[in-house]
């Protein structure tokens, strides 16, 4: 990876973060009671969540090599876990912590 690609890597990481935020929005919308199927899919959280997914997907590979994308995308697991614990009060267990450690180690090994 060269210096010219660094802004795109930062953009990719931001888009991965925003995709994780969109997952939170979609989960929040799924937890709500809706009057109809149409109301369920036109909820602002759903519309914004899917909009973020599409926008992030379009921007993601603009200047990032294909072999780097999956490594950067794996940071989404870290964001989603953090949001799950902080927002949804999900519990962490040793398996989840071990999995996150492996993901972080994989990112670091690839980066070095």
VMD Tcl script that draws the C-alpha trace (Angstrom):
set ca {
  {0.00 0.00 0.00}
  {1.36 3.42 -0.89}
  {0.85 6.95 0.45}
  {-1.71 7.82 -2.24}
  {-3.99 5.03 -0.99}
  {-4.04 6.18 2.66}
  {-6.96 8.63 2.23}
  {-8.95 5.81 0.61}
  {-8.07 3.47 3.47}
  {-9.33 6.09 5.94}
  {-12.49 6.48 3.84}
  {-12.92 2.70 3.79}
  {-12.56 2.49 7.58}
  {-15.11 5.30 7.94}
  {-17.50 3.52 5.60}
  {-17.08 0.30 7.60}
  {-17.87 2.23 10.77}
  {-20.95 3.78 9.13}
  {-22.06 0.34 7.94}
  {-21.83 -0.80 11.57}
  {-23.92 2.19 12.64}
  {-26.48 1.20 10.01}
  {-26.65 -2.28 11.56}
  {-27.52 -0.66 14.89}
  {-30.24 1.40 13.19}
  {-31.67 -1.71 11.55}
  {-31.67 -3.61 14.85}
  {-33.35 -0.69 16.63}
  {-36.02 -0.63 13.91}
  {-36.51 -4.39 14.17}
  {-37.14 -4.10 17.92}
  {-40.01 -1.64 17.39}
  {-43.63 -2.61 16.82}
  {-44.97 -1.52 13.42}
  {-48.56 -1.12 12.30}
  {-48.01 -2.77 8.91}
  {-45.38 -4.35 6.70}
  {-45.13 -1.12 4.72}
  {-44.58 0.88 7.91}
  {-41.87 -1.55 8.92}
  {-39.89 -1.00 5.72}
  {-40.45 2.76 5.51}
  {-39.30 3.39 9.08}
  {-36.65 6.13 8.96}
  {-34.15 3.83 10.69}
  {-34.54 1.19 7.99}
  {-34.30 3.71 5.16}
  {-31.23 5.38 6.68}
  {-29.66 2.02 7.57}
  {-29.94 0.63 4.05}
  {-28.91 3.99 2.58}
  {-25.72 3.88 4.63}
  {-25.06 0.29 3.53}
  {-25.41 1.16 -0.15}
  {-23.42 4.38 0.12}
  {-20.62 2.70 2.01}
  {-20.47 -0.16 -0.47}
  {-20.17 2.25 -3.40}
  {-17.35 4.23 -1.77}
  {-15.47 1.33 -0.24}
  {-13.39 0.06 -3.16}
  {-12.87 3.40 -4.94}
  {-9.14 3.52 -4.21}
  {-8.43 0.50 -2.01}
  {-6.85 -2.61 -3.55}
  {-9.06 -5.69 -3.51}
  {-6.63 -7.61 -1.29}
  {-6.78 -4.89 1.42}
  {-10.58 -4.52 1.51}
  {-11.43 -7.67 3.49}
  {-8.83 -6.78 6.15}
  {-10.32 -3.32 6.59}
  {-13.85 -4.74 6.49}
  {-13.02 -7.01 9.43}
  {-12.86 -3.93 11.67}
  {-16.66 -3.92 11.42}
  {-16.76 -6.85 13.84}
  {-15.02 -4.71 16.43}
  {-17.45 -1.81 15.94}
  {-20.52 -4.04 16.02}
  {-19.33 -5.77 19.19}
  {-18.70 -2.42 20.85}
  {-22.17 -1.15 19.86}
  {-23.74 -4.40 21.03}
  {-22.19 -4.09 24.47}
  {-22.74 -0.35 24.90}
  {-26.15 0.14 23.26}
  {-27.86 -3.25 23.56}
  {-26.14 -4.36 26.80}
  {-25.03 -7.65 25.29}
  {-22.67 -9.72 27.41}
  {-19.12 -10.59 26.43}
  {-17.77 -14.07 27.07}
  {-14.29 -15.57 26.66}
  {-15.09 -16.89 23.16}
  {-16.16 -13.45 21.92}
  {-13.12 -11.80 23.48}
  {-10.85 -14.44 21.95}
  {-12.44 -13.93 18.54}
  {-11.91 -10.17 18.74}
  {-8.29 -10.67 19.77}
  {-7.76 -12.94 16.74}
  {-9.34 -10.35 14.43}
  {-7.13 -7.58 15.81}
  {-4.04 -9.80 15.57}
  {-4.90 -10.65 11.98}
  {-5.22 -6.97 11.09}
  {-1.91 -6.16 12.78}
  {-0.08 -9.06 11.15}
  {-1.36 -8.03 7.72}
  {-0.44 -4.39 8.33}
  {3.14 -5.30 9.32}
}
mol new
graphics top color blue
foreach p $ca { graphics top sphere $p radius 0.5 }
foreach p [lrange $ca 0 end-1] q [lrange $ca 1 end] { graphics top cylinder $p $q radius 0.2 }
display resetview
